[in-house]
Amino acid sequence: MACRDCVSGALHEGIPIGREETIHGLPTYVSDPPSGPVKGLIVIIPDALGWTFNNNRILADTYAKRTNSRVYLPEFMDGRAMSVSLFDHMDTVTDPGWMVGKILPAMHLVAGIVPFIFFCRLAVTQPRVYKFFHDLREHEATSLPVGAAGFCWGGKFVFLLCSASEKATNGRNLIDCGFTAHPSNLANPADTNAVTLPLSVAVGDVDMVMGLKEAEQVKEILEEKGKNTHEMTIIPGAKHGFAVRARPDDKIAVQQGEQATEQAVSWFTKWFTKLAL
């Protein structure tokens, strides 16, 4: 699904410092830690803006630097990601004003959102996502832990991967731990009940996709599984998309995004350290 906040926010300034490679058949943005040995591998399964969205690449660089991990941001959407130009169209459509002036922007929104929903639905993209993790586990990650970080559209896959329902050919789980912020398309309580691997979740209490009642249910289920292996933070005032697309002039939203980043960094650092022992 897609909501107003899925195509709202801001394009962050900054120059990504990673590189583009083809990894297991997919164009992939790769970011390495600035120094020291690689402690683990993190795969970002992004929001609807996809692998070229500047915010997602900057976030990959941040994770690489702060966790001493190699971070992969693959092209899981086969060229069907939404365009950042939809931000302006959504602002026009949702702002008060002359209705006639909203017609063309609304048409652009439909043209940008509907193909994404169709071509990036679970039945189409799950095999592509899972193949990447299979190949990663059987090649680059034979001796390194793997974490998955999912945002919005990508959050569903993190829940599924944390269910450990599918194994690599070497018998290992596809990932070792996961983090997700403002996940979408969850089938709850089933998706949360199925989680077995360490999972950290961050959502806002005014998320248009995951309402507060559902968020509290997810939090309760995860914490019953064990507070040392599962956690969920419900951030007051945070909207859907806060972890990736906060407007730089909104200091509160920026702080909320930084809180989610710190939660992810702490989680991956914790589990990569444990798995290395």
C-alpha positions as CSV (number, residue, x, y, z in Angstrom):
1,M,0.0,0.0,0.0
2,A,1.0,3.7,-0.3
3,C,-0.1,6.6,1.9
4,R,0.4,10.3,1.8
5,D,3.5,10.1,4.0
6,C,5.0,7.4,1.7
7,V,5.6,10.2,-0.9
8,S,6.2,13.1,1.5
9,G,9.3,14.5,3.0
10,A,12.5,16.0,1.7
11,L,15.5,15.1,-0.4
12,H,18.6,15.3,1.9
13,E,21.7,17.1,0.8
14,G,25.0,15.4,0.8
15,I,27.2,13.3,-1.5
16,P,27.2,9.5,-1.0
17,I,30.7,8.1,-0.7
18,G,30.0,4.5,-1.7
19,R,30.1,2.9,-5.1
20,E,27.8,1.1,-7.5
21,E,28.5,-2.5,-8.3
22,T,26.6,-5.5,-9.7
23,I,26.1,-7.9,-6.8
24,H,24.5,-11.3,-7.5
25,G,22.9,-9.9,-10.6
26,L,21.5,-6.7,-9.1
27,P,22.8,-3.1,-9.4
28,T,23.8,-2.3,-5.8
29,Y,25.1,0.6,-3.9
30,V,27.9,-0.5,-1.7
31,S,29.4,1.4,1.3
32,D,32.4,0.2,3.3
33,P,33.5,1.3,6.7
34,P,36.3,3.9,6.6
35,S,38.8,1.7,8.4
36,G,39.3,-1.5,10.3
37,P,37.9,-5.0,9.6
38,V,34.4,-5.5,8.4
39,K,32.3,-6.7,11.4
40,G,29.2,-7.7,9.4
41,L,27.1,-7.2,6.4
42,I,23.9,-5.0,6.4
43,V,21.4,-5.1,3.5
44,I,19.0,-2.2,3.3
45,I,15.6,-3.0,1.8
46,P,14.5,0.6,1.1
47,D,11.3,2.6,1.0
48,A,9.4,3.2,-2.2
49,L,12.0,5.7,-3.4
50,G,14.4,2.8,-4.0
51,W,18.2,2.3,-4.3
52,T,19.1,5.6,-6.1
53,F,17.3,7.8,-3.6
54,N,20.0,10.0,-2.1
55,N,18.6,9.7,1.5
56,N,18.9,6.0,1.3
57,R,22.5,6.1,0.1
58,I,23.5,8.6,2.8
59,L,21.9,6.3,5.4
60,A,23.9,3.4,4.0
61,D,27.1,5.4,4.4
62,T,26.1,6.2,8.0
63,Y,25.5,2.6,8.9
64,A,28.8,1.5,7.3
65,K,30.7,4.1,9.3
66,R,29.0,3.7,12.6
67,T,28.8,-0.1,12.7
68,N,32.0,-1.0,10.9
69,S,30.0,-3.0,8.4
70,R,29.7,-3.3,4.7
71,V,26.3,-2.1,3.6
72,Y,24.5,-3.1,0.5
73,L,21.6,-1.2,-1.0
74,P,20.3,-3.4,-3.9
75,E,17.9,-2.5,-6.8
76,F,15.1,-4.8,-5.7
77,M,12.4,-2.9,-7.6
78,D,13.6,-3.5,-11.2
79,G,13.4,0.2,-12.1
80,R,9.9,0.7,-10.7
81,A,10.7,2.8,-7.6
82,M,8.7,6.0,-7.1
83,S,10.2,9.3,-8.2
84,V,11.2,12.0,-5.7
85,S,9.3,14.4,-7.9
86,L,6.2,13.0,-6.3
87,F,7.0,14.9,-3.1
88,D,6.1,18.2,-4.8
89,H,2.9,16.7,-6.4
90,M,1.8,15.4,-3.0
91,D,2.4,18.8,-1.3
92,T,0.3,20.5,-4.0
93,V,-2.5,18.0,-3.7
94,T,-2.7,18.0,0.1
95,D,-2.2,21.7,0.7
96,P,-5.4,23.9,0.9
97,G,-6.0,25.8,-2.3
98,W,-7.8,25.9,-5.6
99,M,-9.0,22.4,-6.5
100,V,-8.5,22.8,-10.2
101,G,-4.8,23.3,-9.6
102,K,-4.7,19.9,-8.0
103,I,-5.9,17.9,-11.0
104,L,-2.6,17.6,-12.9
105,P,-0.5,16.9,-9.8
106,A,-3.0,14.2,-8.7
107,M,-2.7,12.6,-12.1
108,H,1.1,12.6,-11.7
109,L,0.7,10.9,-8.3
110,V,-1.5,8.2,-9.7
111,A,0.9,7.6,-12.6
112,G,3.8,7.3,-10.2
113,I,2.2,5.3,-7.4
114,V,0.1,2.7,-9.2
115,P,2.9,1.1,-11.3
116,F,5.0,0.8,-8.1
117,I,2.2,-1.0,-6.3
118,F,1.7,-3.4,-9.2
119,F,5.3,-4.2,-10.2
120,C,6.7,-4.2,-6.6
121,R,4.0,-6.3,-5.0
122,L,5.2,-9.1,-2.7
123,A,4.6,-11.9,-5.2
124,V,6.9,-10.2,-7.7
125,T,9.7,-9.0,-5.5
126,Q,10.0,-11.6,-2.7
127,P,11.8,-14.1,-5.0
128,R,14.3,-11.3,-6.0
129,V,14.9,-10.2,-2.5
130,Y,15.3,-13.8,-1.1
131,K,17.7,-14.8,-4.0
132,F,20.0,-11.9,-3.0
133,F,20.1,-13.0,0.6
134,H,20.6,-16.7,-0.4
135,D,23.6,-15.7,-2.6
136,L,25.0,-13.4,0.0
137,R,24.9,-16.0,2.8
138,E,26.5,-18.6,0.5
139,H,29.3,-16.3,-0.7
140,E,30.2,-13.0,1.1
141,A,28.6,-14.0,4.4
142,T,30.0,-17.5,5.0
143,S,32.0,-16.1,8.0
144,L,30.2,-12.8,8.7
145,P,26.9,-12.0,10.3
146,V,24.1,-10.5,8.2
147,G,21.6,-7.9,9.2
148,A,18.6,-6.6,7.2
149,A,17.3,-3.0,7.6
150,G,14.0,-2.3,6.0
151,F,12.0,0.9,5.7
152,C,8.3,1.3,4.8
153,W,8.0,-1.1,1.8
154,G,11.2,-2.9,2.9
155,G,9.9,-3.5,6.4
156,K,7.7,-6.3,5.4
157,F,10.7,-8.3,4.1
158,V,12.6,-7.8,7.4
159,F,9.7,-9.3,9.3
160,L,9.5,-12.2,6.9
161,L,13.3,-12.8,7.0
162,C,13.2,-12.7,10.8
163,S,10.7,-15.6,10.8
164,A,13.6,-17.8,9.6
165,S,11.2,-19.7,7.5
166,E,13.7,-20.2,4.7
167,K,17.3,-21.4,4.9
168,A,20.3,-21.1,2.7
169,T,21.6,-24.2,1.0
170,N,24.3,-24.4,3.7
171,G,21.5,-24.7,6.3
172,R,22.0,-21.3,7.9
173,N,19.4,-18.6,8.3
174,L,19.4,-16.0,5.5
175,I,20.0,-13.2,8.1
176,D,21.0,-13.1,11.8
177,C,19.1,-10.0,12.9
178,G,16.9,-7.3,11.6
179,F,15.8,-3.7,12.1
180,T,12.9,-1.9,10.6
181,A,11.4,1.6,10.8
182,H,7.8,2.4,9.9
183,P,7.1,-1.0,8.1
184,S,4.2,-1.3,5.8
185,N,2.1,-4.2,4.4
186,L,2.3,-6.3,7.5
187,A,-0.3,-8.9,8.1
188,N,-0.6,-8.8,11.9
189,P,-0.6,-10.4,14.3
190,A,0.6,-13.3,12.0
191,D,3.8,-11.6,10.8
192,T,4.8,-10.6,14.3
193,N,4.0,-13.9,15.8
194,A,6.2,-15.6,13.2
195,V,9.3,-13.7,14.2
196,T,12.0,-15.8,15.8
197,L,15.3,-14.0,15.0
198,P,16.4,-10.8,16.8
199,L,14.3,-7.9,15.6
200,S,14.2,-4.2,16.5
201,V,11.4,-1.9,15.3
202,A,10.8,1.8,15.4
203,V,7.5,3.4,14.6
204,G,5.7,6.7,15.3
205,D,2.5,7.0,17.3
206,V,0.9,8.9,14.4
207,D,1.9,6.5,11.6
208,M,-0.7,6.5,8.8
209,V,0.1,2.9,7.9
210,M,0.6,1.3,11.3
211,G,-1.9,2.8,13.7
212,L,-1.2,3.1,17.4
213,K,-3.4,0.2,18.3
214,E,-1.5,-2.1,15.9
215,A,1.9,-0.7,17.0
216,E,1.1,-1.5,20.7
217,Q,0.0,-5.0,19.7
218,V,3.3,-5.6,17.8
219,K,5.3,-4.2,20.7
220,E,3.5,-6.5,23.2
221,I,4.1,-9.6,21.1
222,L,7.7,-8.9,20.5
223,E,8.5,-8.1,24.1
224,E,6.8,-11.4,25.1
225,K,9.3,-13.1,23.0
226,G,12.1,-11.6,25.1
227,K,13.3,-8.1,25.6
228,N,16.9,-9.0,25.1
229,T,16.2,-10.4,21.6
230,H,13.3,-8.2,20.5
231,E,12.5,-4.6,20.9
232,M,10.1,-1.9,19.7
233,T,10.2,1.8,20.2
234,I,7.1,3.9,19.6
235,I,8.2,7.5,19.1
236,P,5.7,10.2,20.1
237,G,4.8,12.5,17.2
238,A,6.7,10.6,14.6
239,K,5.0,10.1,11.2
240,H,5.4,7.4,8.6
241,G,8.8,7.9,6.8
242,F,10.5,9.7,9.7
243,A,13.6,7.5,9.7
244,V,14.5,8.4,6.1
245,R,12.7,11.5,4.8
246,A,12.7,14.1,7.6
247,R,12.6,17.7,6.4
248,P,15.8,19.4,7.4
249,D,14.0,22.5,8.7
250,D,11.9,20.4,11.0
251,K,14.2,19.9,14.0
252,I,11.8,17.5,15.8
253,A,11.5,15.3,12.8
254,V,15.3,15.4,12.3
255,Q,15.7,14.3,15.9
256,Q,13.2,11.5,15.4
257,G,15.2,10.3,12.4
258,E,18.4,10.4,14.3
259,Q,16.8,8.4,17.1
260,A,15.9,5.6,14.6
261,T,19.4,5.6,13.2
262,E,20.9,5.3,16.7
263,Q,18.5,2.4,17.4
264,A,19.6,0.6,14.3
265,V,23.3,1.2,14.8
266,S,23.1,0.0,18.4
267,W,21.1,-3.1,17.4
268,F,23.5,-4.2,14.7
269,T,26.5,-3.4,16.8
270,K,25.1,-5.5,19.6
271,W,24.3,-8.5,17.6
272,F,27.4,-8.4,15.3
273,T,29.5,-8.3,18.5
274,K,27.7,-11.2,20.0
275,L,27.8,-13.3,16.9
276,A,31.6,-12.7,16.6
277,L,32.3,-14.3,20.0
